[in-house]
Amino acid sequence: MIQIVSPHIDDAFLSIGGLIHRLTGGDRIQVVYVFSISNWTNPDNLAGISPGNDTSIVTEIRKREEEQLRRMAGHECRFLDLLDGPLRPCHDPVAEEALCRGLENTLTDIFGEEDACFFPVCDLHPDHGIVNRVGRSLLARGYPVCFYEDLPYMAFAKCNHRQLLDRLCGDGFIPQLLPVDMDRKLAALMTYKSQISEEWLNYVKTYGYNLPDNKYYERIWKPSSYSVDFTLK
């Protein structure tokens, strides 16, 4: 089974929606949404949805959007219902360490030993950093962990791509480019009506565009010892 760990509802499809569509053609794939209790919506969302900051209403909207996409794309999903960053009472190191330990224990209960596991590579958002940290811990324990480039953060000017590249290569990871049907990916993203903005869609399109062949790609990073070729999926 393929396990994709997504910090929030929308992160997985923003980042590797094309891969998810490809995998659902033959593999069982589950997206695990970690911080799925939230009161945040994109103020510039294309649908003009403005539910205020009511946590129960926003969470219901976001889960309903995910269910609609799940029916379209064919993946399985699981909500861990941890609190989104703005809802957590404190962010001190002790509390974060406890949160990481609890999340790691939860994921080890979910994952099978042979499951391929995908985690976000970027830490520009605190919640993404926590999930990335847990992914690295599971990698050290022998789980077959790959990392995906999480959007829109990887497209931000403040993202230090050289530093990230050096770290991944130094840790023995190799990149794999995955062709993506961008029109299909963008159509799927429009399901997240409360989250998606024109700005985010532009980030997804421009980051994935490859000028030499005029095509679009997503990129994942996998350990050099991991033999699975996801372009063949």
Steps between C-alpha positions, in 0.01 A plus 500: 500500500610857434471733800517875439519713812350844446529769769164653405207425275622614155881471544531156341311591183665842473838328508460161330145486369628360172678215674189422704292476182760267348521277807125458536506331161656191652608535862308548820583848615409671823547868583540558872397853598672599823384847607144468376328711769527858376337843502698637203380559149688684227376862505558512124325171420342495155156402627470798735426272797519692828382292797686712754725321747251245629706183541214253468362665186838534329599142586170370363546697176854374449410138568203525266725634226741212558219245480394644166855470368537150644201386297654653187858380544441160660745525791432406859539757775535518875468803726715504813316810626795672663463875550628732229789723613295813586272290723774345712546681833879505497796426276780444746762230430369264767145509365626457142713201598198335663293573191764341275524189717124459504474545124781253438328239717171555319658461158686183594164354600360592157791404275583150393864397485498490119303820444668775301470818706509857370567805718541871420857621456452866589491662845397857413165435671526381863253215448689381194821510700348274765380246243837511323677437831284195566569370149874523559463319829311215332763489226766450766294211635505325163170603346509552119454877513501731199453875506285720278557866423212673671322784324448787507792536746769364266407775254549781753798728448614440859542126440871421494510241225878466500507426872220248463669333205829470687325347801305244298798395290719488809249267662511264202177598326455516124236698309239350273302714258142389443302623197169657599182581312481860623147563374375198693693601811364856494146373448537278807636788706194708422310261726666672795278802458573646843877477457604553140586842364619616160839570658534141623399357164765715334761373744408141414515563126821702489692278741411189301575641156809382314599734217724264294220256420198723572358246745405489869654287774487426870814398685548257784814398686569140591791317664753384241450146631125508429444326167135589429465714187181705537510611135403142416197499726 
